[in-house]
Amino acid sequence: MQEEIIVIGAGMAGLAAATTLQEAGKNVRILEGRNRIGGRTHTDSTLGTSVDLGAAWIHGPIGNPL
């Protein structure tokens, strides 16, 4: 039976880490405390229009890491 790796948090770093581990053939489970993914990066529509909040720029060494 393969070990399971637990990633805590489904923000940008957690999702990138889980993707990298899964691509390496690892069994990954993500635990997130909120009812959505994205961490501090999300879209707020409570005032009737969409406003992007959180990160202003997502970058990686090669293209978009996600």
N, C-alpha and C positions, 0 to 999 in steps of 0.2 A: 504494500500500500504506500502510495506516494505521500510525503509530508504536505501539509497545507500551510501556506504562508498567509498570514493575516496582515492586511494593510489597514491602518486606522486612519480614517478620513477620506472622503471622496472629493476633496478639493483638487486643484490642478496637480499638485505634487503627488498626491495619493493615486490619482488616476494614471498619471505618467508612470509611476513606479509599478503599479499593477499591470499596466500594458507591457512594460519592459519584461517583467517577470513572467507573464503569460507567454509572450513571444519566445522566451527562453525555455518553455516547456514546463513551467512550474504550475502547481495547483494553487490558485490565489482566491482569497475571499476578502472583500472590502467591507469594513464596518463603518457606518456613517450615523452620526447622532441626529441629523436633521432629516426632514422628509423629502429632501432633494439632494442632488449632487451639485458640485461646483464650488463648495466652500464659500469664500467671500465674494466670488464672482457669480452674479445672477442678474436677472431682469426683474424689476419691480413694476407691476402694472396696477397698483392699488388706486392710483389717481386717474385711471382711464386711458393712460398712454404709457407706452413702454419706455423705461429708463434703465439703461445698462449700468450696473454698479460693480465695484470691485476693481479688478485689474484693468489697467489702461493699455497694457502691451504684453502680449504673450510671445515669448521667443524661445528658441532652442539653438543648439550648435549646428543642427542641420534641419532647416525647415521648421515647421510647426511641430512641437513635441507631442501634440495630441492629434 
